[in-house]
Amino acid sequence: MLRRRGQATVQELLQDFPAVALLGSRQVGKTTLAKDIVGDLGDGAVYLDLELPSDLARLGDAEAYLGRHAKRLVVLDEVQRRPDLFPILRGLIDRDRRPGRYLILGSASPDLLHQSAETLAGRIVFVELTPVTAVELAQNAPKIPWRRLWERGGYPDSLLARTLALSATWRDAFVRTYLERDLPALGIRVPGTQLRRFWQMLAHWHGEVWNASAFARNFDVSAPTVRHYLDILSDTFVVRQLQPLHTNLKKRLVKAPKVYVRDAGLLHTLLGIEDLEALHGHPKLGASFEGFVVEQILATLPEGVDATFYRTHTGDELDLVLTRSVRRRIAIEIKLSSAPTLGAGMPRAMQDVGASRGFVVVPDGERFPLSKTVEAIALGEFVDALAGLV
């Protein structure tokens, strides 16, 4: 079993906040993490799965039930099924601001995010649990190569499946269940076949700048409708919209986000890619690696650091721009190469955004300079050094 880095974060926050919300897509490991915390506390915690009728029945009189457990940590799993609980939680917290009262797990529906943020403002802190990262894999299972993570993705059941065929079967089932059961359970009323076609088209667009008009023409719907589809997949943590960096330059800049399928394994499933050998013959090979690296970096990004991309209409671009402040900004290019070279575009883009240092992130190899301000660096080394770079 993999011990997740988020567990220590959640346990620390429960010492300071009355409520902690652990959000992430389905099957990412939220319940396992929460049960580990409950196990550590023993009788000091109670766990309720709101998908179980028996646990829902306990909350028939939610205020009375939760009041009886005021001195214990109460874990509410899949809380979006009972949005009416949020006002009750607010009242109970206001009576007793003791930290560590509630751990709320959710699959991040828009209603969940909005209602909890509005009702529990100032009383709750949010933590996102991502699929397993390369850092977590190295810490827990160093014998498993990081390329398996790229191939299968970071959902624990897919990553740790006994065979690649079983991993592929799990991912196929995840996509089907997500569309047929999970989204309707979140109150999202979009036909599963329509959203699957959209998700598959988005996989072929992976790593590209979003073009609502192109998608709308393909689906014979309006641009706001395809934007709604994109937001659904983003709000449930299966797609990322990476926003562009806006500067005060007199240049024409790309203003639409870049879109990525967040989990590499799901991307490969949607593209019909069976293994790394097939991936290496696929046109999306470079984009797959780029998205994988983006997720590894953003999953370990220190607080207070913004991540964007930069692209001009003349073609100068940076895959990632990490900004702590306008004076602390680093530029990142991602290349699937053992011998990367530095073109003219990256230095120009770095000058545009005011980045004093740049890195070309590659799969493996030694760290070496490409210029006075740009270094080539392996993914693992870059992620380990990230906190000290920004």
C-alpha positions in Angstrom: 0.0 0.0 0.0 1.2 3.5 -0.9 1.4 6.1 1.9 0.3 9.3 0.4 2.1 12.6 1.0 -1.3 14.3 1.4 -1.9 12.4 4.6 0.6 14.3 6.6 -0.8 17.6 5.2 -4.3 16.7 6.2 -3.2 15.6 9.7 -1.3 18.9 10.2 -4.3 21.0 9.0 -6.7 19.1 11.3 -4.6 20.5 14.2 -5.4 24.1 13.2 -8.8 24.1 11.4 -12.3 22.9 12.5 -12.9 21.4 9.0 -10.6 20.1 6.3 -12.0 19.2 2.8 -10.0 16.5 0.9 -11.0 16.8 -2.8 -10.0 14.8 -5.8 -11.4 12.6 -8.5 -13.1 9.3 -7.8 -10.7 6.3 -7.0 -7.8 8.5 -6.4 -7.3 7.3 -2.8 -9.2 9.7 -0.6 -11.1 7.1 1.3 -8.0 5.0 1.9 -6.2 8.0 3.2 -9.1 9.0 5.5 -9.4 5.5 6.9 -5.7 5.5 7.7 -6.3 8.7 9.7 -9.3 7.2 11.4 -7.3 4.1 12.2 -4.6 6.2 13.9 -7.2 7.9 16.0 -9.0 4.8 17.1 -12.1 5.7 19.1 -11.4 9.3 18.6 -12.9 9.3 15.1 -16.0 8.1 13.3 -16.3 7.4 9.5 -19.5 7.8 7.5 -19.8 6.8 3.9 -22.7 8.8 2.5 -23.1 6.3 -0.4 -24.2 3.7 2.1 -27.9 3.8 3.1 -27.0 2.7 6.6 -24.7 5.6 7.1 -27.1 8.1 5.5 -29.8 6.8 8.0 -27.6 7.9 10.9 -27.8 11.4 9.6 -31.6 11.4 9.6 -31.3 14.0 12.4 -27.9 15.2 11.4 -27.6 17.9 14.1 -28.3 15.5 16.9 -26.0 12.8 15.6 -23.1 15.1 14.9 -23.6 16.8 18.2 -23.2 13.5 20.0 -19.8 13.2 18.4 -18.6 16.7 19.0 -15.4 15.5 20.7 -14.5 13.1 17.8 -13.2 13.6 14.3 -16.1 12.9 12.0 -15.3 11.9 8.4 -18.0 12.5 5.9 -17.2 10.6 2.6 -18.9 11.7 -0.6 -20.4 14.7 1.2 -21.7 16.1 -2.1 -24.6 13.7 -1.7 -25.8 15.7 1.3 -25.2 19.4 0.6 -27.8 20.3 3.2 -25.2 19.3 5.8 -23.1 22.4 5.3 -25.3 24.9 7.2 -25.5 22.3 10.0 -21.7 22.0 10.1 -21.4 25.8 10.2 -23.6 26.0 13.2 -21.9 23.2 15.1 -18.4 24.7 14.3 -19.5 28.1 15.5 -20.6 26.7 18.8 -17.2 25.0 19.3 -14.2 26.2 17.1 -12.1 23.3 18.3 -9.8 22.1 15.5 -10.0 18.7 14.0 -13.8 18.3 14.0 -14.6 17.3 10.4 -12.8 15.7 7.5 -14.9 16.1 4.4 -14.2 14.0 1.3 -15.7 14.9 -2.0 -15.3 14.3 -5.7 -15.4 18.0 -6.4 -18.7 18.8 -7.9 -19.3 22.5 -8.6 -22.1 22.4 -6.0 -19.7 21.0 -3.4 -17.0 23.6 -4.1 -19.5 26.5 -4.1 -21.6 25.5 -1.2 -18.8 24.6 1.2 -16.8 27.7 0.3 -19.8 29.9 0.9 -21.2 28.2 4.0 -18.0 27.3 5.7 -15.9 30.3 4.7 -13.2 30.9 7.3 -13.9 27.5 8.9 -12.5 25.1 6.3 -9.3 24.6 4.3 -9.1 22.6 1.0 -6.6 19.9 0.1 -6.4 18.2 -3.3 -5.4 14.6 -3.5 -3.9 13.9 -6.9 -3.1 10.5 -8.5 0.1 9.0 -7.2 3.2 11.1 -8.2 6.7 10.1 -9.1 7.9 11.4 -5.7 5.4 9.2 -3.9 6.3 6.2 -6.0 10.0 6.6 -5.4 9.4 6.9 -1.6 7.0 3.9 -1.3 8.0 1.6 -4.1 11.5 2.5 -5.4 11.7 -0.8 -7.5 8.8 0.4 -9.7 10.2 2.5 -12.5 8.7 5.9 -13.0 7.9 5.0 -16.7 5.2 2.6 -15.3 3.6 5.6 -13.8 3.7 7.4 -17.1 2.3 4.3 -18.9 -0.4 3.3 -16.5 -1.2 6.6 -14.7 -1.3 7.3 -11.0 -4.6 5.9 -9.9 -3.5 3.3 -7.3 -5.6 0.4 -8.7 -4.3 1.0 -12.2 -0.7 1.6 -11.2 -0.4 -1.4 -8.9 -2.4 -3.8 -11.0 -0.7 -7.2 -11.3 -0.4 -6.9 -15.1 -0.7 -4.2 -17.7 -3.8 -5.9 -19.1 -5.5 -5.7 -15.7 -4.4 -2.0 -15.5 -6.0 -1.3 -18.9 -9.2 -3.1 -17.9 -9.4 -1.0 -14.7 -9.0 2.2 -16.7 -11.6 1.2 -19.2 -14.0 0.6 -16.4 -13.1 3.9 -14.7 -14.0 5.9 -17.8 -17.3 4.0 -18.2 -18.3 4.3 -14.5 -17.3 8.0 -14.4 -19.6 8.8 -17.3 -22.5 6.5 -16.5 -22.6 6.7 -12.7 -20.3 9.3 -11.1 -21.3 12.3 -13.1 -25.1 11.7 -12.8 -24.5 11.2 -9.0 -23.0 14.7 -8.9 -26.1 16.2 -10.5 -24.5 16.6 -14.0 -27.0 15.9 -16.7 -25.0 15.4 -19.9 -25.5 12.2 -22.0 -22.6 9.9 -21.3 -22.0 9.1 -25.0 -21.8 12.8 -25.8 -19.3 13.5 -23.0 -17.2 10.4 -23.9 -16.8 11.6 -27.5 -15.9 15.0 -26.1 -13.3 13.5 -23.7 -11.8 11.4 -26.5 -11.5 14.4 -28.8 -10.0 16.3 -25.9 -7.4 13.6 -25.6 -6.4 14.2 -29.2 -6.1 17.9 -28.3 -4.0 17.1 -25.2 -1.3 19.7 -24.7 -2.8 22.2 -27.2 -4.4 25.6 -26.8 -8.2 25.3 -26.3 -10.3 26.2 -29.3 -14.0 26.3 -28.5 -15.0 27.0 -32.0 -13.4 23.9 -33.4 -15.0 21.7 -30.7 -18.4 23.4 -31.2 -18.3 22.7 -35.0 -17.3 19.1 -34.4 -20.2 18.5 -32.0 -22.7 20.8 -33.8 -23.4 22.7 -30.5 -22.6 26.2 -29.3 -19.3 27.3 -28.0 -20.8 27.9 -24.5 -22.0 24.2 -24.5 -18.5 22.8 -25.2 -17.1 25.2 -22.6 -19.6 23.7 -20.2 -18.3 20.2 -21.1 -14.7 21.3 -20.5 -15.6 22.8 -17.1 -17.3 19.6 -16.0 -14.2 17.5 -16.7 -12.0 20.2 -15.0 -14.3 20.5 -11.9 -14.1 16.7 -11.4 -10.3 16.7 -11.7 -9.8 14.6 -14.8 -8.8 17.5 -17.1 -6.6 20.5 -16.4 -6.9 23.9 -17.9 -3.5 25.6 -17.7 -4.0 29.3 -18.0 -1.7 31.6 -20.0 0.5 34.2 -18.4 -0.6 37.7 -19.3 2.0 40.4 -19.3 2.0 44.1 -20.3 3.9 43.5 -23.5 2.9 45.0 -26.8 2.8 41.5 -28.3 -0.1 39.4 -29.4 -0.3 36.6 -26.8 -2.3 33.4 -26.7 -5.2 34.0 -24.3 -6.9 30.7 -24.2 -5.8 27.9 -21.8 -3.9 24.8 -22.7 -5.8 21.6 -22.0 -4.5 18.3 -20.6 -6.0 15.0 -19.6 -4.5 15.0 -16.1 -3.8 11.3 -15.7 -1.4 9.8 -18.3 -3.0 6.4 -18.0 -6.5 7.7 -18.7 -5.0 9.7 -21.7 -3.6 6.5 -23.1 -6.9 4.7 -22.6 -8.8 7.4 -24.4 -6.3 7.4 -27.3 -6.3 3.6 -27.6 -2.6 3.3 -26.6 -1.9 -0.1 -25.1 1.7 0.3 -23.8 4.8 2.5 -24.0 5.9 0.7 -27.1 2.7 1.8 -28.9 3.0 5.2 -27.4 6.5 5.7 -28.9 4.9 5.3 -32.3 2.0 7.7 -31.6 1.8 11.3 -32.7 0.9 12.4 -29.1 4.1 10.9 -27.6 5.7 14.3 -26.9 2.4 15.8 -25.6 1.9 12.8 -23.4 5.3 13.3 -21.7 4.7 17.0 -21.5 1.4 16.5 -19.7 2.9 13.9 -17.4 5.7 16.3 -16.4 3.3 19.2 -15.9 1.3 17.1 -13.4 4.4 16.0 -11.5 5.6 19.6 -11.2 2.2 21.0 -10.2 1.5 18.2 -7.7 4.7 19.2 -5.7 4.5 23.0 -6.3 5.1 25.0 -3.1 2.2 27.2 -1.8 2.2 30.7 -3.2 3.6 29.8 -6.6 1.5 30.3 -9.7 1.8 28.1 -12.7 1.0 29.3 -16.2 2.3 28.9 -19.8 3.5 31.5 -22.2 3.0 31.7 -26.0 3.1 34.5 -28.5 1.4 34.4 -31.9 4.9 34.3 -33.5 5.6 31.0 -31.8 7.9 31.8 -28.9 6.7 29.8 -25.9 7.4 28.3 -22.5 5.6 25.1 -21.4 5.5 26.4 -17.8 6.2 29.7 -16.0 6.4 29.4 -12.2 5.9 32.7 -10.5 6.4 33.5 -6.8 6.5 37.2 -7.6 7.4 39.2 -10.7 11.0 39.1 -9.4 11.0 35.4 -8.7 10.0 33.7 -11.9 11.5 30.6 -13.6 10.8 29.2 -17.1 10.4 25.6 -18.0 10.5 23.7 -21.3 9.8 20.0 -21.4 11.5 17.8 -23.9 11.5 14.0 -24.4 15.1 13.9 -25.4 18.4 12.7 -23.9 20.3 15.4 -25.7 18.2 18.6 -25.7 19.3 21.7 -27.5 18.3 25.3 -26.8 16.6 27.2 -29.6 16.2 30.9 -29.9 12.6 30.9 -28.8 13.1 30.1 -25.1 15.6 32.9 -24.4 13.3 35.4 -26.1 10.3 34.2 -24.1 12.3 34.3 -20.9 13.2 37.9 -21.6 9.6 38.7 -22.3 8.3 37.3 -19.0 11.3 38.4 -16.9 12.5 34.9 -15.9 16.0 34.9 -14.6 16.5 31.1 -14.8 15.3 28.5 -17.2 15.2 24.7 -17.1 14.7 22.1 -19.9 13.2 19.1 -18.1 14.1 15.8 -19.7 13.4 12.1 -18.7 16.8 11.2 -17.3 20.4 12.1 -17.3 22.9 14.4 -15.7 22.2 18.1 -15.1 24.2 20.4 -17.4 24.1 24.0 -18.7 22.6 24.9 -22.1 23.5 28.6 -21.6 24.3 31.0 -18.8 20.7 31.0 -17.6 19.3 27.7 -18.8 20.0 24.1 -17.6 18.9 20.7 -18.7 17.7 18.7 -15.8 16.1 15.2 -15.3 12.5 15.2 -14.1 13.2 13.5 -10.8 16.0 15.9 -9.8 14.0 18.9 -10.8 11.0 17.9 -8.7 13.2 17.2 -5.7 14.9 20.6 -6.1 11.7 22.5 -6.9 11.0 24.0 -3.4 14.4 25.7 -3.4 14.1 27.1 -7.0 10.9 29.2 -6.7 
